[in-house]
């Protein structure tokens, strides 16, 4: 895990069974990077028979915990594992952002997951009250694709950063099955995001899926870049596969600052990756009209539930979108 996580400055962990486990990862990160890392964990959450913790792990030279660490006040007792959140500050540019993480129940069928997914809208409203005016980023294992109707309440407040590809490791080597993991952001956070993808960690480690599932996880991590962050060359990806591949809805370069939350690292685990760096194009899924970042006054006025983000104007046109008439 440290070989992958050392490419980041801050990340969320789920299914943390005990403090010894995350402290072991912290020590491995410090040994690998030669830097100090910190851990912020929730109280154990879950059922009477099974509990786990959430943890945020971050590089001390780049990020500091600011305040507001809290678990969701789930008064209706809908979540089995109440989400955890906190506010952090970039030491690189002083930017403040709030992170939240949730592990949606899997259950015996998709129907079991629906109540928790529907409650995410109320959770987001609560986050906005706890962290008013802040960029808010919700990361986690949602155990459902982001286009499922159960996300309707959440999507009225936030958009998913990954809308294509898959993040769970199939038992068949090199194949990925489901897009269950994701990152949802509000408008303020979206303006900071300059890249997003799914990390192909088995390929980076040179492991097959059987070994990766047994020793690390059956989920591939979602990562996002902020501002002018450069993706380390060591990181290989499941998604996106390239800057102009049709149908890839990846928010890129809509940032207005120089925040950097991914860093170059000195160790190598092989491979190259490509993240598009051109300014993104915003489309409206209802009207099939797209808007450019420059010269289109409605670029930032599309509601989150209707927003589709393309990597280029050509990408939007290939999906049968047409340019807004008020662009100049």
N, C-alpha and C positions, 0 to 999 in steps of 0.2 A: 504493500500500500504506500509506503514512503517513497518508493521509486516513482510513483505516479503523482502523489500529492506534493512532492518537492517542486513541481513545476508551477505551483499556485502560491498565492499569498494568504488566502483565507478559504476555508471550505467547511461544509456541514457534513457531519457524520450521523448515520442512523443505525439502529440496532446495536448500540453500545451496551454491552452486557454488564460491565463493571468499570470502575475507575482505573484498575490495573491495566486493562486492555488499551484504553486511550492513552495512558501514560507511556505504555510501551511504544505506541506509534509516535508519540511526541519525542521520545528519546531517539527513535530511529530517524526521524526527520532532522533532529539536531545533529546527529552523527553524519548524515548524508550531506547536509547543507553547510554545516559549520556555523549555523546561526541559532539564536534562541527562538523557540516557539511557545505559544501559550494555549491553554485549553479553557473553554467556558462550557460547562455542562448543565443540563437540566436535572431536576429531580427524576427518579425513576417513574415512568408512566406505563400504564397497561392494565391488564386484568389481574385478578387475584393469583392466577396460576402462571402468568408470564408478564414480565416487565422489562423495559429497556430505557435507555437514556438517549437524548439528543446531545450532540456536542458541536461547538464551533471551534475550529483549530486555526490559528493564525500566526503568521511570521511577525515577530516583534519589531523588526526593522521597517516594516511596511504598513502595519495596521495596529491600532490600539482599540481595546474595548472602551466605549464611552460611558454608556449607562443603559438602563431600560431592559435588562434581562428579566424575562417574565414568561410564564406559561399561560396559555389562553384560559380565561375564566369561563369555562364551559358550563354555564348554569343549567343548560338543558341536558347535560350529560350525554352528548351525542358522540363525541370522539372517545375511542378507547385509549388513544395516546394523544393527549392534548398537545397542540403545536407549541413550539418554543421560539422565542424571538429576542433580539437585542440590537442595539445601535453601536456602530463602529465608526472610526474615523481613519481616513488615510493619512499616514505620516508623510506621504509624498506630495500631496497638494492640499491637505486640510479638508477634503471633501467628507461629508457625513452621509451615511446610508444605513438603513435598517434592514436586517436580514431575519427571515423567519423560515422555519423548516417543519415539515409535517410528514408523517408516515401513515397513509390511509390504510385502514384494515383491508385485508385480502378476503377473508371469509370463504365460505363454501361455494359462492357464486357471485357474479357481478352485482346482483341485487343487494347484497349485504353492504357493498361499498357506497351505494347511492346516498344514504342519509348523511354520511360524513362529507361526501363531495358537495352535496347541496348546502351544507352548513358552512362551506368555505366562503360564501358570500358574506355571511354574518361575521365570520372570522376576519375577513378583510376590512369590513367596516370598523371592527374593534381595533385592528392594527392602525387604521387612519386616526382613530381617537388617541391611541397610545403614542403614536409617532406623527403628530400633525405636521403636514408640509414636507415630510421627508421622502426621499426616494425609498420605495419599499420593494423588496425582492423576496418572493416566496419560493423556496426550493424543496423538492422532496420526491418521494415515491408515492404517486397518486393511484397506482394500480388500475389506471384507466387511460385511454387515449384522450388527448386534450379536446378533441372535437365531440366527445360524448355529451348528450344533452344534460347530464348531471352537473356539468360545469357551468351551466347558464348563469347561475347567480354570481359565480366568481368572475366570469368573463364580462359581466357588466361593469366591473371595476378594473380588471387587469387583463393583460394578454399573455399567452404562452410564447416563449421564445423559440421553442422547437415544435414544428408542426408536421415534420416528415421524418422518415427514418425509424429506427428501433433502438431501444436501449437495454433490453434484457438479452442475456446470452442464451441462445438455443443450445440444446445438448449436441446438436450437429456443429462441428467445428467451423468457425468463420461465419456462422449465420447468427443473425440477431432477430428476435421474435416480436417484441411488443414495445410500443412507445409509452411506457408507464411512468418514466421519470421526466421531470420537466422543471422549468423556472418560469414563474409568473411575475410580471412587473407592472407597476403603475406608470403613468406618463412621465413623471420625474425620473424614475429609474431607467425607463426606456431611452431617454435622452442621453444617458451615460454609456449605454451598451454599444460596443463597437465590434463584437463578434460573439458567436455562440457555436457550440458543437457537442458531439457525443464522442467521448474518448474510447478508442479501441485499445483498452489496457492489455488484453491477452497478447495482441500483436506486439505491443511495446515490450512486454516481458519475454516474448518468444515462447509463450505457453499455448497449449490447445485449450478448448473450452472446458473440457472435463477437469483439468488441473486448476484452471482459473476459478471455476465455480466451487471447487472443493476447498481451495486455500484462500481465496479473496472474496469474491462475490459473484452472484449471477446477474448483477446489474452493472452496466457500464456508466461511469459518471458523466453527468452533464457539466460543461464548463461554460463560462461566459467571460468575455474581456470587457474592460471599461476604458473609455477614452482611447489613447494612443498605445495601449498595451500591445506588445508584439508576442505572438504565440511562439513559445520555444520550439525549435526544430525537432526536438525529441518527441513531441506529442503527435501520435497518430490518431486518426479519427475514423469513426464509422460514418459520421455525418457532420458537416457537408462534405461531399466528395470533390468539389471544385467550385470556382467562383461563378461559373455561368451555367451550371447544370439546371435544366428546366425543372420548375416546380419547387425549387429550394427557396423557402421563405425564411431568410436569415437576416435579422436586423444588423446592419453594419454601418459604422461611421456616422451615427446620428449624434455623436458626442459633441459637447461644447466645452470640454475641459481636457486636462492632461492627466487624469487619474490613471494609475497603472497598478493593477491588482494581479497581473501575471508577470513573472520575471524570468530572465535567462538564468539557467543553472549550468554548473560546470560539468556534471556527470552526463553521460550519454546512454540512452537505452534504445537508440536506433530510430530510423524513419524520418520522413518529412511530412509536413502538413501544409495545407493551403486554406487560408481564410480570406474571403473577399474583402478588400479594403476600400472599394468605391462607395460613395454615399448611397444609401438605400433609397428605394422608391416605395411610396405608400399607396396601397390600393384599397378601394372600398368594395367589399365582396357583394354588396347589394346592387350597386350601380355599375360595377365592372369598369370604374374610372380610376386612373392612377394619377398621382401627384408627385412632382419632383421636389427635392429639398430646397432648390433655389428657383425662384420665379413662380411658384405655385402657392397662392395665399392660403389654400385649404390643407396644406401638407400635414399640419398638426391638429386638424379639426375633425378627424375621423374618429368615431366612437371606438373604444377598444374592442367591442364585440364584432365590429365590421371591418377592423383593420387587417390587411394582408400586407406583409413586407416582402418586397422583392430585392434581389441583389443588384439588379440593373434595370434600365428602361427596356432593353431588349427582352429581359426575362418576363416583364409585365406584359409586353406585346404578345409574346409567345403563348401567354395564358389567356388571350382574347380580351385584354384590358385596353382601353383607349385613354389618351391623354386628356386631362381636364381642360375645358374650354377657357377657363380664366387664368391659365398659366401664360406667362409672358417672358 
